[in-house]
Amino acid sequence: MRIALMKKYAAIILSMLVTALSSMLTMAAASNDESVWNQVLKQQFFPGKNIQESSDVIEIDAPYRAEDPALVPIKIKSKIVQTPKHYIKRITVLIDQNPVPFAAEFSFTPASGRADLAMRVRFNSYSYIRAIAEMNDGKLYMNKMFVKASGGCSAPIGADLDAAMARLGKMKFRLDGDVKTNQPTLAQLLISHPNITGMQMDQVSRHIRPKHYVEKIRVFFNDKPILTARTDIAISADPNFRFYFVPSKAGELRAEVVDNLGQRFIKTYPVKP
């Protein structure tokens, strides 16, 4: 009787393991498939355009296996210097298998100095993340990486949502190193915002919270635009972005942020090269 019971439990456990393994293999195979990009996203965002896949102009850096799917760090590195004659005009970030594949779109100018970015994003399933750079002459270049992470868009909201809402819209600038005149300067913008995806459960109320996320970002130096962004639910809670700008003299950084509910936030920061 005891041996029969042990065999029964062993069979159940083996069946569960096989099911789990099959599910993982199916997820990996499906997510590694580029049909979503080829059949949907490419036509949706770049209809009729020729896109060269290369790391010569732009390169994306992300972990192959993420520790936290709701906080996946990514870096986008440009391989060219921003000049008035030749510069990256726009970078679009897409995550193929996310419920909303569009993660963000960033617009640059020669005053950006370098079209480099760093941020944290959400992955809801194993997926490619793509960065597509549009040059000022209209040419398009793409670089991609495959990331193993799942559940980031539906990860439960923490119990400190009230505290997060209390500091909603507060922002901070940070500058790395010495600020030098007419040299690209690395800056970081930190935004307090829960960036709720509309798929997350409030752990206190047990209800799905409606979408509430940062939608538009504009950064100026002395009233001259250096970075403009449209973002969506793939950007992590408390968004922070690293980017470059070129100060020609002392002045002021200013960030203007608008969320999908129309709430507007402003932050200024003095810069002294």
C-alpha positions as CSV (number, residue, x, y, z in Angstrom):
1,M,0.0,0.0,0.0
2,R,2.8,2.4,1.0
3,I,4.8,1.6,-2.2
4,A,1.8,2.1,-4.4
5,L,1.1,5.5,-2.7
6,M,4.8,6.5,-3.2
7,K,4.6,5.5,-6.9
8,K,1.4,7.5,-7.3
9,Y,3.0,10.7,-5.8
10,A,6.1,10.1,-7.9
11,A,4.0,9.9,-11.1
12,I,2.1,13.1,-10.1
13,I,5.4,15.0,-9.5
14,L,6.9,13.7,-12.7
15,S,3.8,14.8,-14.6
16,M,4.0,18.3,-13.1
17,L,7.7,18.6,-14.0
18,V,7.0,17.5,-17.5
19,T,4.2,20.1,-17.8
20,A,6.3,22.9,-16.4
21,L,9.2,22.0,-18.7
22,S,7.0,21.9,-21.7
23,S,5.4,25.2,-20.8
24,M,8.9,26.8,-20.4
25,L,10.1,25.4,-23.7
26,T,6.9,26.6,-25.4
27,M,7.3,30.1,-24.0
28,A,10.9,30.3,-25.0
29,A,10.3,29.1,-28.5
30,A,7.3,31.4,-29.0
31,S,9.1,34.4,-27.6
32,N,12.3,33.8,-29.6
33,D,10.2,33.8,-32.7
34,E,10.6,37.1,-34.7
35,S,7.2,36.8,-36.4
36,V,5.7,39.5,-34.2
37,W,8.4,42.0,-35.4
38,N,8.3,40.9,-39.1
39,Q,4.5,40.6,-39.5
40,V,3.2,43.3,-37.1
41,L,5.6,45.7,-35.5
42,K,7.8,46.6,-38.4
43,Q,4.7,47.4,-40.6
44,Q,3.0,49.2,-37.7
45,F,5.9,51.5,-36.8
46,F,8.0,51.7,-39.9
47,P,5.7,50.9,-42.9
48,G,7.6,50.6,-46.2
49,K,10.9,51.6,-44.6
50,N,14.3,49.8,-45.0
51,I,15.9,49.0,-41.6
52,Q,19.5,47.9,-41.5
53,E,20.3,45.6,-38.5
54,S,23.7,46.6,-37.3
55,S,25.7,47.6,-34.2
56,D,27.7,50.3,-36.1
57,V,25.4,53.1,-35.2
58,I,23.5,52.0,-32.2
59,E,23.9,49.1,-29.7
60,I,21.6,47.9,-26.9
61,D,22.8,46.3,-23.7
62,A,20.6,44.3,-21.5
63,P,20.9,41.3,-19.2
64,Y,20.3,37.9,-20.9
65,R,18.4,36.7,-17.8
66,A,16.9,39.5,-15.6
67,E,16.7,39.3,-11.9
68,D,13.5,41.3,-11.6
69,P,11.2,41.4,-14.7
70,A,9.7,44.7,-13.5
71,L,13.1,46.4,-13.2
72,V,15.3,45.3,-16.1
73,P,18.2,47.7,-16.7
74,I,19.0,48.6,-20.3
75,K,21.5,50.8,-21.9
76,I,21.5,52.2,-25.5
77,K,24.8,53.3,-26.8
78,S,25.3,55.4,-29.9
79,K,28.5,55.0,-31.9
80,I,28.5,58.4,-33.5
81,V,28.9,62.0,-32.3
82,Q,25.9,64.3,-32.6
83,T,26.8,67.0,-35.0
84,P,24.5,69.4,-37.0
85,K,25.3,67.6,-40.2
86,H,25.0,64.0,-38.9
87,Y,23.1,62.9,-35.9
88,I,20.6,60.4,-34.4
89,K,17.2,62.1,-34.6
90,R,15.1,59.5,-32.9
91,I,15.4,56.2,-31.0
92,T,12.3,53.9,-30.7
93,V,12.4,51.1,-28.1
94,L,10.1,48.1,-28.7
95,I,9.6,44.9,-26.6
96,D,8.1,42.3,-29.0
97,Q,6.1,40.2,-26.5
98,N,4.9,42.8,-24.2
99,P,1.1,43.5,-24.1
100,V,2.0,47.0,-25.3
101,P,5.2,46.5,-27.4
102,F,5.9,50.2,-27.7
103,A,8.1,51.1,-24.7
104,A,9.4,54.6,-25.6
105,E,10.5,57.0,-28.3
106,F,13.2,59.5,-27.7
107,S,14.0,62.5,-29.8
108,F,17.5,64.1,-29.9
109,T,19.2,67.1,-31.3
110,P,22.9,68.0,-31.9
111,A,22.8,69.7,-28.5
112,S,22.4,66.3,-27.0
113,G,26.0,65.6,-27.6
114,R,25.5,61.9,-27.6
115,A,22.3,59.9,-28.2
116,D,23.0,57.5,-25.3
117,L,20.3,56.4,-22.9
118,A,19.9,54.2,-19.8
119,M,16.6,53.3,-18.1
120,R,14.7,50.4,-16.5
121,V,11.9,48.6,-18.3
122,R,9.4,45.8,-17.7
123,F,9.3,42.5,-19.6
124,N,6.0,40.5,-19.4
125,S,7.5,37.5,-21.3
126,Y,10.7,36.2,-22.8
127,S,11.3,38.6,-25.7
128,Y,13.5,40.6,-27.9
129,I,14.0,44.2,-27.0
130,R,14.8,46.5,-30.0
131,A,16.3,49.9,-30.4
132,I,15.7,51.5,-33.8
133,A,17.7,54.7,-34.5
134,E,16.5,57.2,-37.2
135,M,19.2,59.4,-38.5
136,N,18.6,63.0,-39.6
137,D,18.9,61.9,-43.2
138,G,16.1,59.3,-42.6
139,K,18.2,56.1,-42.6
140,L,17.2,53.5,-40.0
141,Y,19.4,51.2,-38.0
142,M,18.3,48.5,-35.5
143,N,20.0,46.6,-32.8
144,K,18.3,44.0,-30.6
145,M,18.8,41.7,-27.6
146,F,16.9,38.7,-26.3
147,V,16.0,38.9,-22.6
148,K,14.6,36.1,-20.4
149,A,12.2,37.7,-18.0
150,S,8.4,37.3,-17.5
151,G,5.6,38.8,-15.4
152,G,7.0,42.4,-15.2
153,C,3.9,44.2,-16.5
154,S,1.6,42.3,-14.1
155,A,3.8,42.2,-11.0
156,P,1.7,43.2,-8.0
157,I,1.8,46.8,-6.8
158,G,3.7,47.1,-3.5
159,A,1.9,47.8,-0.2
160,D,3.5,51.3,-0.1
161,L,1.3,52.7,-2.9
162,D,0.0,55.5,-0.6
163,A,3.5,56.6,0.0
164,A,4.3,56.5,-3.7
165,M,1.3,58.6,-4.5
166,A,2.3,61.1,-1.8
167,R,5.6,61.8,-3.6
168,L,4.0,61.7,-7.0
169,G,5.7,64.0,-9.5
170,K,8.8,64.8,-7.4
171,M,11.9,64.9,-9.5
172,K,15.6,65.1,-9.1
173,F,18.5,65.8,-11.5
174,R,22.0,64.4,-11.0
175,L,25.1,65.2,-13.0
176,D,28.0,62.7,-13.2
177,G,31.5,64.2,-12.8
178,D,32.6,67.7,-13.6
179,V,30.6,69.8,-16.0
180,K,32.8,71.1,-18.9
181,T,31.8,73.7,-21.4
182,N,31.0,72.4,-24.9
183,Q,31.6,68.8,-23.8
184,P,28.9,66.0,-23.5
185,T,27.8,65.9,-19.9
186,L,26.0,62.8,-18.4
187,A,22.8,63.7,-16.6
188,Q,20.2,61.6,-14.8
189,L,16.5,62.5,-14.3
190,L,14.7,60.6,-11.5
191,I,10.9,60.8,-11.4
192,S,8.7,59.6,-8.5
193,H,5.7,57.9,-10.2
194,P,4.2,54.5,-9.7
195,N,3.8,53.9,-13.4
196,I,0.9,51.5,-13.0
197,T,0.4,49.3,-16.1
198,G,-3.4,48.6,-15.7
199,M,-2.5,44.9,-15.2
200,Q,-1.3,45.0,-11.6
201,M,-3.2,44.1,-8.4
202,D,-3.1,46.3,-5.4
203,Q,-1.9,44.0,-2.6
204,V,-4.0,45.8,-0.1
205,S,-7.4,46.2,-1.9
206,R,-6.8,43.1,-4.1
207,H,-8.2,45.2,-7.0
208,I,-6.6,45.8,-10.4
209,R,-5.5,49.4,-10.5
210,P,-6.2,51.5,-13.7
211,K,-3.3,52.7,-15.8
212,H,-1.4,55.6,-14.4
213,Y,2.0,56.2,-16.0
214,V,4.4,58.9,-17.3
215,E,3.5,59.6,-20.9
216,K,5.6,62.6,-22.0
217,I,9.0,64.0,-21.0
218,R,10.8,67.1,-22.2
219,V,14.2,68.2,-21.0
220,F,15.6,71.6,-21.9
221,F,18.9,73.4,-21.2
222,N,18.5,77.2,-21.2
223,D,15.2,76.6,-23.0
224,K,16.8,74.7,-25.8
225,P,15.4,71.1,-26.1
226,I,18.0,68.3,-25.5
227,L,15.7,65.3,-25.0
228,T,12.0,64.6,-25.8
229,A,10.3,61.3,-25.0
230,R,7.0,59.5,-25.3
231,T,6.8,56.6,-22.9
232,D,4.3,53.8,-22.1
233,I,3.6,51.1,-19.5
234,A,6.9,49.2,-20.1
235,I,8.9,51.9,-18.3
236,S,9.4,50.8,-14.7
237,A,8.0,52.4,-11.6
238,D,9.8,55.5,-10.5
239,P,11.3,56.1,-13.9
240,N,14.9,57.3,-14.2
241,F,16.7,58.1,-17.4
242,R,20.4,58.8,-18.1
243,F,21.2,61.0,-21.1
244,Y,23.8,63.6,-22.3
245,F,23.7,67.3,-23.1
246,V,26.3,69.9,-24.1
247,P,26.3,73.0,-21.9
248,S,27.8,76.0,-23.8
249,K,27.7,78.1,-20.6
250,A,26.2,78.2,-17.2
251,G,22.4,77.8,-17.2
252,E,19.5,75.7,-16.1
253,L,18.2,72.3,-16.8
254,R,14.4,72.0,-16.9
255,A,12.3,68.9,-17.0
256,E,8.6,68.9,-17.9
257,V,6.7,65.6,-17.3
258,V,3.1,64.8,-18.1
259,D,1.3,61.5,-17.2
260,N,-1.6,59.8,-18.9
261,L,-4.1,61.5,-16.6
262,G,-2.9,64.9,-17.6
263,Q,-0.9,65.7,-14.5
264,R,2.0,68.0,-15.2
265,F,5.2,68.2,-13.2
266,I,8.2,70.6,-13.6
267,K,11.8,70.5,-12.1
268,T,14.6,72.9,-12.7
269,Y,18.3,72.5,-11.8
270,P,21.2,75.1,-12.1
271,V,24.3,74.0,-14.0
272,K,27.6,75.7,-13.6
273,P,30.4,74.5,-15.9
